[in-house]
């Protein structure tokens, strides 16, 4: 797990989906972005 506390497998799955659907940027909001995980994170796909 990195700074966000997200398992490497989940990061790889997000990367695979982003590549499959030509997503150029994934933005992480919420507690995961701050490095704490007390509340759900929000992902914005662009």
PyMOL CGO cylinders between C-alpha atoms (Angstrom):
from pymol import cmd
from pymol.cgo import CYLINDER

trace = [
    CYLINDER, 0.00, 0.00, 0.00, 1.20, 3.45, -0.86, 0.3, 1, 1, 1, 1, 1, 1,
    CYLINDER, 1.20, 3.45, -0.86, 0.47, 6.84, 0.65, 0.3, 1, 1, 1, 1, 1, 1,
    CYLINDER, 0.47, 6.84, 0.65, -3.26, 6.37, 0.04, 0.3, 1, 1, 1, 1, 1, 1,
    CYLINDER, -3.26, 6.37, 0.04, -3.58, 3.00, 1.78, 0.3, 1, 1, 1, 1, 1, 1,
    CYLINDER, -3.58, 3.00, 1.78, -4.99, 1.48, -1.42, 0.3, 1, 1, 1, 1, 1, 1,
    CYLINDER, -4.99, 1.48, -1.42, -3.82, -2.06, -2.14, 0.3, 1, 1, 1, 1, 1, 1,
    CYLINDER, -3.82, -2.06, -2.14, -1.53, -2.44, -5.15, 0.3, 1, 1, 1, 1, 1, 1,
    CYLINDER, -1.53, -2.44, -5.15, -4.03, -4.80, -6.79, 0.3, 1, 1, 1, 1, 1, 1,
    CYLINDER, -4.03, -4.80, -6.79, -6.71, -2.10, -6.69, 0.3, 1, 1, 1, 1, 1, 1,
    CYLINDER, -6.71, -2.10, -6.69, -4.33, 0.48, -8.16, 0.3, 1, 1, 1, 1, 1, 1,
    CYLINDER, -4.33, 0.48, -8.16, -3.50, -1.93, -10.99, 0.3, 1, 1, 1, 1, 1, 1,
    CYLINDER, -3.50, -1.93, -10.99, -7.19, -2.55, -11.67, 0.3, 1, 1, 1, 1, 1, 1,
    CYLINDER, -7.19, -2.55, -11.67, -7.84, 1.21, -11.82, 0.3, 1, 1, 1, 1, 1, 1,
    CYLINDER, -7.84, 1.21, -11.82, -4.88, 1.61, -14.19, 0.3, 1, 1, 1, 1, 1, 1,
    CYLINDER, -4.88, 1.61, -14.19, -6.16, -1.20, -16.43, 0.3, 1, 1, 1, 1, 1, 1,
    CYLINDER, -6.16, -1.20, -16.43, -9.65, 0.32, -16.61, 0.3, 1, 1, 1, 1, 1, 1,
    CYLINDER, -9.65, 0.32, -16.61, -8.22, 3.76, -17.30, 0.3, 1, 1, 1, 1, 1, 1,
    CYLINDER, -8.22, 3.76, -17.30, -6.15, 2.37, -20.16, 0.3, 1, 1, 1, 1, 1, 1,
    CYLINDER, -6.15, 2.37, -20.16, -9.05, 0.32, -21.55, 0.3, 1, 1, 1, 1, 1, 1,
    CYLINDER, -9.05, 0.32, -21.55, -11.35, 3.35, -21.68, 0.3, 1, 1, 1, 1, 1, 1,
    CYLINDER, -11.35, 3.35, -21.68, -8.69, 5.91, -22.65, 0.3, 1, 1, 1, 1, 1, 1,
    CYLINDER, -8.69, 5.91, -22.65, -8.94, 7.77, -19.36, 0.3, 1, 1, 1, 1, 1, 1,
    CYLINDER, -8.94, 7.77, -19.36, -6.13, 10.31, -19.22, 0.3, 1, 1, 1, 1, 1, 1,
    CYLINDER, -6.13, 10.31, -19.22, -6.41, 11.16, -15.52, 0.3, 1, 1, 1, 1, 1, 1,
    CYLINDER, -6.41, 11.16, -15.52, -7.85, 9.62, -12.38, 0.3, 1, 1, 1, 1, 1, 1,
    CYLINDER, -7.85, 9.62, -12.38, -8.24, 12.02, -9.46, 0.3, 1, 1, 1, 1, 1, 1,
    CYLINDER, -8.24, 12.02, -9.46, -8.54, 10.71, -5.93, 0.3, 1, 1, 1, 1, 1, 1,
    CYLINDER, -8.54, 10.71, -5.93, -10.54, 12.78, -3.43, 0.3, 1, 1, 1, 1, 1, 1,
    CYLINDER, -10.54, 12.78, -3.43, -11.43, 12.36, 0.20, 0.3, 1, 1, 1, 1, 1, 1,
    CYLINDER, -11.43, 12.36, 0.20, -9.68, 10.59, 3.01, 0.3, 1, 1, 1, 1, 1, 1,
    CYLINDER, -9.68, 10.59, 3.01, -7.59, 8.40, 0.70, 0.3, 1, 1, 1, 1, 1, 1,
    CYLINDER, -7.59, 8.40, 0.70, -6.15, 11.46, -0.99, 0.3, 1, 1, 1, 1, 1, 1,
    CYLINDER, -6.15, 11.46, -0.99, -5.19, 12.85, 2.43, 0.3, 1, 1, 1, 1, 1, 1,
    CYLINDER, -5.19, 12.85, 2.43, -3.63, 9.53, 3.45, 0.3, 1, 1, 1, 1, 1, 1,
    CYLINDER, -3.63, 9.53, 3.45, -6.28, 8.60, 6.00, 0.3, 1, 1, 1, 1, 1, 1,
    CYLINDER, -6.28, 8.60, 6.00, -9.10, 6.17, 5.37, 0.3, 1, 1, 1, 1, 1, 1,
    CYLINDER, -9.10, 6.17, 5.37, -11.85, 7.07, 7.79, 0.3, 1, 1, 1, 1, 1, 1,
    CYLINDER, -11.85, 7.07, 7.79, -14.32, 7.90, 5.01, 0.3, 1, 1, 1, 1, 1, 1,
    CYLINDER, -14.32, 7.90, 5.01, -14.87, 6.61, 1.46, 0.3, 1, 1, 1, 1, 1, 1,
    CYLINDER, -14.87, 6.61, 1.46, -12.76, 7.99, -1.37, 0.3, 1, 1, 1, 1, 1, 1,
    CYLINDER, -12.76, 7.99, -1.37, -14.17, 9.50, -4.53, 0.3, 1, 1, 1, 1, 1, 1,
    CYLINDER, -14.17, 9.50, -4.53, -12.56, 8.82, -7.90, 0.3, 1, 1, 1, 1, 1, 1,
    CYLINDER, -12.56, 8.82, -7.90, -13.10, 11.21, -10.79, 0.3, 1, 1, 1, 1, 1, 1,
    CYLINDER, -13.10, 11.21, -10.79, -12.43, 9.75, -14.24, 0.3, 1, 1, 1, 1, 1, 1,
    CYLINDER, -12.43, 9.75, -14.24, -11.51, 12.10, -17.09, 0.3, 1, 1, 1, 1, 1, 1,
]
cmd.load_cgo(trace, "trace")
